[in-house]
Amino acid sequence: MIRKIFTIILMVFDIRNVRFFLMVNREFSKDKGYSIVNFIKALWLVSKDEKIIRFEGVSIVSSFLPPIPSKAFLQVFNAVPEGKSKFESHVNAIRTAPISMFIAVTERCNYNCWHCSKANRGTTSDLALDVIRKTISDLQDMGVAIVGLTGGEPLLRNDLEEIISYIDDRSVSIVYTTGNTLTYERAKKLKEAGLFGLGISLDHYDKTIYDKERGHEGAFDTALRAISISKKAKIYTMIQLVATKESLANGDIWKMVEFARKLGIHEIRILEVMPTGRLLKMSSQDILNFKERQKLIDIQKRANRRIGYPKVTTFAYTESFERFGCGAGTQHSYIDSHGNLCPCDFVPLSFGNIKERSIKELWKEMNAVIGVPRKTCMIMELYKKIGESSHKGLPINSRESEEICKNCEKMQKLPGFYSMLKEGK
């Protein structure tokens, strides 16, 4: 707690943050419904139970948000409709762009992971470089703050450095990878091209178990080597792991936190097993229940209070209704390797293709259908309906996707951050 307060003090006395705070306060003050007290309460909610990481002169409160201060963080504030009160837009979660957009730049992968979310989408060639360049340019003009590059395995693209170089400082770039084929020389080139972070998959501390889960001999050693290389290249280094009922019950998740501490990484991102991709037809009995998700949140809180431990970020906490809610199609979106725009990486619903129409138009139309952040994870709400239509192929076509989303529960109340900003509670 003392360390967190000290870090916040450093942030408060950073003149760049002071200027940003005053600018936001001045803009919000144009709206009679604005309260600076509620604004401060909302900022505190954002940092609650987070370990704030200082990295290369900026602060990372959450990897779901861009670093502070940065032009990318300014994008989050400015990506609202013109001609309306910015305060009204923010408290009602009305945006002109998601905070983050992930792009699957390739379908190719050397692994055969048991929980692969991109499985069953057919085969395709890599997204063309000119399509990616135009899309990144449009995304940044829209106000996207984080561009994630994923796959398949994005490191298999020889032009990944060029793709990263398309992303200027209005956004931060993160590559999500198994670490396969990464060398120190490649990592340096990625860093020089502008890469901010690497998210390296590592689900288990046991080599034999991990290699089996990933369907690739040597996957464990590859991941550890990639972590070491990433740190040496001064890239913000994260691991991503998927929590299951078993790994929660037998204590493996906390053992992974302890293991990651020894690796000296910056952050652990903990997802939960999802009924999507290869697991679309998984039993509902294997999906984490409320108490199990609460255990994940408790792990985050426990780790983030300890000195010397990496920052822990759980989707269960960040996307809870008490904080930001599920941001599929609102705060976050995804483009698969075919070019289909989807609400998120785990929701195989297509709302058009960037090879045929502008991402600006497609995202605006998708967002109009989905609306605002949800109180529950979108795939958990829709996987049975998606499963019924999956025999036609994934992702589900635009017409059916729109129909499925029109029947979703309409949010009468927004998640905690928005309520705190508006009402102070």
Summary of the structure (lengths in Angstrom):
residues: 425
radius of gyration: 20.3
end to end distance: 22.6
largest distance: 61.1
contacts: 1449
relative contact order: 0.12
helix: 45%
strand: 14%
